[in-house]
Amino acid sequence: MRANVEVLVVSESGQPIGQILVTAQGPLYRAGRSDNQGKVSLTGLTPGTYRLRAEGEGVVTLEKELVLKGGPPVSVDFALAAA
């Protein structure tokens, strides 16, 4: 069973940040850039443990670990500090 991850990237003050590269590294690799609303979808991931990373110009890179089991989409929020 495949899983999808819905990511929201915001500043520390809660404002959406676009053009942030979000990657998922684990049993599979997926990458995408956040849109102007700070959203990015990583789709078709197999169950397992993933390292999610959000990085971009002018922000401090942040990583999170996520265990996917399949089923409904999983939401992950990144609140990034200015670099």
C-alpha atoms as a printed R data frame, in Angstrom:
   type eleno elety resid chain resno      x      y      z
1  ATOM     1    CA   MET     A     1  0.000  0.000  0.000
2  ATOM     2    CA   ARG     A     2  1.365  3.414 -0.991
3  ATOM     3    CA   ALA     A     3  1.243  6.573  1.110
4  ATOM     4    CA   ASN     A     4  1.192 10.285  0.361
5  ATOM     5    CA   VAL     A     5  2.729 13.037  2.458
6  ATOM     6    CA   GLU     A     6  1.216 16.529  2.410
7  ATOM     7    CA   VAL     A     7  3.822 19.059  3.563
8  ATOM     8    CA   LEU     A     8  3.217 22.644  4.669
9  ATOM     9    CA   VAL     A     9  6.232 24.962  4.861
10 ATOM    10    CA   VAL     A    10  5.861 28.176  6.869
11 ATOM    11    CA   SER     A    11  8.060 30.767  8.520
12 ATOM    12    CA   GLU     A    12  8.357 30.911 12.302
13 ATOM    13    CA   SER     A    13  5.604 33.539 12.221
14 ATOM    14    CA   GLY     A    14  3.305 31.178 10.289
15 ATOM    15    CA   GLN     A    15  3.570 32.744  6.817
16 ATOM    16    CA   PRO     A    16  3.709 30.252  3.892
17 ATOM    17    CA   ILE     A    17  7.094 29.963  2.168
18 ATOM    18    CA   GLY     A    18  7.305 29.047 -1.529
19 ATOM    19    CA   GLN     A    19 10.186 27.506 -3.476
20 ATOM    20    CA   ILE     A    20 11.472 25.388 -0.587
21 ATOM    21    CA   LEU     A    21 12.910 22.035 -1.677
22 ATOM    22    CA   VAL     A    22 11.364 19.197  0.329
23 ATOM    23    CA   THR     A    23 12.861 15.722 -0.020
24 ATOM    24    CA   ALA     A    24 11.914 12.329  1.397
25 ATOM    25    CA   GLN     A    25 14.734  9.774  1.596
26 ATOM    26    CA   GLY     A    26 13.930  6.218  2.676
27 ATOM    27    CA   PRO     A    27 12.769  3.077  0.887
28 ATOM    28    CA   LEU     A    28 11.966  5.455 -2.009
29 ATOM    29    CA   TYR     A    29 13.100  8.982 -2.852
30 ATOM    30    CA   ARG     A    30 10.717 11.839 -3.616
31 ATOM    31    CA   ALA     A    31 11.284 15.583 -3.957
32 ATOM    32    CA   GLY     A    32  9.206 18.643 -4.659
33 ATOM    33    CA   ARG     A    33  9.161 22.421 -4.202
34 ATOM    34    CA   SER     A    34  6.613 24.234 -2.091
35 ATOM    35    CA   ASP     A    35  4.146 26.443 -3.957
36 ATOM    36    CA   ASN     A    36  3.253 30.020 -2.988
37 ATOM    37    CA   GLN     A    37  0.937 28.638 -0.289
38 ATOM    38    CA   GLY     A    38  3.823 26.634  1.214
39 ATOM    39    CA   LYS     A    39  2.351 23.295  0.115
40 ATOM    40    CA   VAL     A    40  4.021 20.328 -1.533
41 ATOM    41    CA   SER     A    41  2.792 16.745 -2.017
42 ATOM    42    CA   LEU     A    42  5.114 13.751 -2.021
43 ATOM    43    CA   THR     A    43  3.146 10.861 -3.505
44 ATOM    44    CA   GLY     A    44  3.452  7.120 -4.001
45 ATOM    45    CA   LEU     A    45  5.731  6.392 -1.053
46 ATOM    46    CA   THR     A    46  6.005  2.827  0.192
47 ATOM    47    CA   PRO     A    47  5.716  2.146  3.945
48 ATOM    48    CA   GLY     A    48  8.895  2.616  5.931
49 ATOM    49    CA   THR     A    49 11.011  5.208  7.695
50 ATOM    50    CA   TYR     A    50 11.816  8.396  5.813
51 ATOM    51    CA   ARG     A    51 14.043 11.383  6.512
52 ATOM    52    CA   LEU     A    52 12.192 14.514  5.381
53 ATOM    53    CA   ARG     A    53 14.319 17.582  4.659
54 ATOM    54    CA   ALA     A    54 13.248 21.153  3.892
55 ATOM    55    CA   GLU     A    55 15.864 23.534  2.539
56 ATOM    56    CA   GLY     A    56 16.004 26.757  0.598
57 ATOM    57    CA   GLU     A    57 17.647 30.107  0.180
58 ATOM    58    CA   GLY     A    58 17.402 32.340  3.237
59 ATOM    59    CA   VAL     A    59 16.164 29.661  5.663
60 ATOM    60    CA   VAL     A    60 17.771 27.196  8.070
61 ATOM    61    CA   THR     A    61 17.537 23.602  6.779
62 ATOM    62    CA   LEU     A    62 15.309 21.371  8.903
63 ATOM    63    CA   GLU     A    63 14.981 17.570  8.953
64 ATOM    64    CA   LYS     A    64 12.340 15.301 10.455
65 ATOM    65    CA   GLU     A    65 11.971 11.547 10.651
66 ATOM    66    CA   LEU     A    66  8.657 10.048  9.578
67 ATOM    67    CA   VAL     A    67  7.397  6.469  9.738
68 ATOM    68    CA   LEU     A    68  4.819  5.734  7.025
69 ATOM    69    CA   LYS     A    69  2.434  2.812  7.263
70 ATOM    70    CA   GLY     A    70  0.305  3.467  4.173
71 ATOM    71    CA   GLY     A    71 -3.314  4.568  4.118
72 ATOM    72    CA   PRO     A    72 -4.641  8.133  4.237
73 ATOM    73    CA   PRO     A    73 -2.308 11.075  3.512
74 ATOM    74    CA   VAL     A    74 -0.005 12.132  6.335
75 ATOM    75    CA   SER     A    75  0.430 15.848  7.087
76 ATOM    76    CA   VAL     A    76  3.827 17.247  8.066
77 ATOM    77    CA   ASP     A    77  4.511 20.894  8.909
78 ATOM    78    CA   PHE     A    78  7.896 22.596  8.720
79 ATOM    79    CA   ALA     A    79  8.344 25.955 10.486
80 ATOM    80    CA   LEU     A    80 11.614 27.322  9.134
81 ATOM    81    CA   ALA     A    81 13.765 29.985 10.750
82 ATOM    82    CA   ALA     A    82 15.416 32.707  8.684
83 ATOM    83    CA   ALA     A    83 19.098 32.071  8.031
